[in-house]
Amino acid sequence: QVQLVESGGGLVQAGASLRLSCAASGRTFSNYDMGWFRQAPGKEREFVAAISWSGSRTYYADSVKGRFTTSRDNAKYTVYLQMNSLKPEDTAVYYCAAGRITIATIGPFSAKKNYDYWGQGTQVTVSS
């Protein structure tokens, strides 16, 4: 079992930076691919970024490419989402998720259905 807890959200001004952390528990954390999703009020949860279990591959939504970076430290059981040049449209609840996508070859990293565990979410609000 993998348990995930996000932190680092908050209220910032447009152009600011924020780093989200997702702390995981579970002995097999290093075997899980990790994804970041976000959900704004009235909208469906959408893919933001993902990183493979080894950290060798990363994936980003077009809307955040060049601004956001995801990384992981398996020794610390933690995955990060560094968000730079934040825009008001980035405002949402951000969730981290874990899935065995690489090992199972079950599909794209951007698909919510491919993740087995989810954190509680952390609010990110960007003011203009």
Residue pairs with C-beta under 8 A, 6 or more apart in sequence:
1 26
1 117
2 24
2 25
2 26
2 28
2 29
2 32
2 98
2 116
2 117
3 24
3 25
3 26
3 117
4 22
4 23
4 24
4 96
4 97
4 98
4 117
4 118
4 119
4 120
5 22
5 23
5 24
5 119
5 120
6 20
6 21
6 22
6 94
6 95
6 96
6 119
6 120
6 121
6 122
7 20
7 21
7 22
7 23
7 122
8 18
8 19
8 20
8 21
8 122
9 18
9 20
9 93
9 94
9 122
9 123
9 124
10 18
10 123
10 124
10 125
11 125
11 126
11 127
12 18
12 86
12 124
12 125
12 126
12 127
13 126
13 127
13 128
14 86
14 87
14 88
14 126
14 127
14 128
15 85
15 86
16 86
16 126
17 82
17 83
17 84
17 85
17 86
18 83
18 86
18 124
19 80
19 81
19 82
19 83
20 36
20 80
20 81
20 83
20 94
20 96
20 122
20 124
21 78
21 79
21 80
22 34
22 36
22 78
22 79
22 80
22 81
22 96
22 119
23 77
23 78
24 32
24 77
24 78
24 79
24 98
25 77
26 77
29 74
29 77
29 98
30 53
30 74
31 53
31 100
31 103
32 53
32 98
32 99
32 100
32 117
33 50
33 51
33 52
33 53
33 98
33 99
33 100
33 101
33 102
33 109
34 50
34 51
34 53
34 70
34 72
34 79
34 96
34 97
34 98
35 47
35 48
35 49
35 50
35 51
35 96
35 97
35 98
35 99
35 109
35 110
35 115
36 47
36 48
36 49
36 50
36 70
36 81
36 94
36 95
36 96
36 97
37 45
37 46
37 47
37 48
37 94
37 95
37 96
37 97
37 112
38 45
38 46
38 48
38 90
38 92
38 93
38 94
38 95
38 124
39 45
39 46
39 92
39 93
39 95
39 121
40 91
40 92
40 93
43 92
45 95
45 112
46 61
47 61
47 109
47 110
47 111
47 112
48 60
48 61
48 64
48 68
48 81
48 94
49 58
49 59
49 60
49 61
49 64
49 68
49 69
49 70
49 81
50 58
50 59
50 70
50 109
50 110
51 57
51 58
51 59
51 70
51 71
51 72
51 79
52 58
52 101
52 102
52 109
53 102
53 103
55 71
55 72
55 74
58 69
58 70
59 109
59 110
60 68
60 70
61 110
63 89
64 83
64 90
67 83
67 84
67 85
67 86
68 81
68 82
68 83
68 84
69 81
69 82
69 84
70 79
70 80
70 81
70 82
71 79
71 80
71 82
72 78
72 79
72 80
73 79
73 80
79 96
81 94
81 96
83 90
83 124
86 124
86 126
87 126
88 126
88 127
88 128
89 126
90 124
90 126
91 124
91 125
91 126
92 123
92 124
93 121
93 122
93 123
93 124
94 121
94 122
94 123
94 124
95 118
95 119
95 120
95 121
96 118
96 119
97 112
97 115
97 116
97 117
97 118
97 119
98 115
98 116
98 117
99 106
99 114
99 115
99 116
99 117
100 106
100 116
101 107
101 109
101 114
101 115
106 114
107 113
107 114
108 114
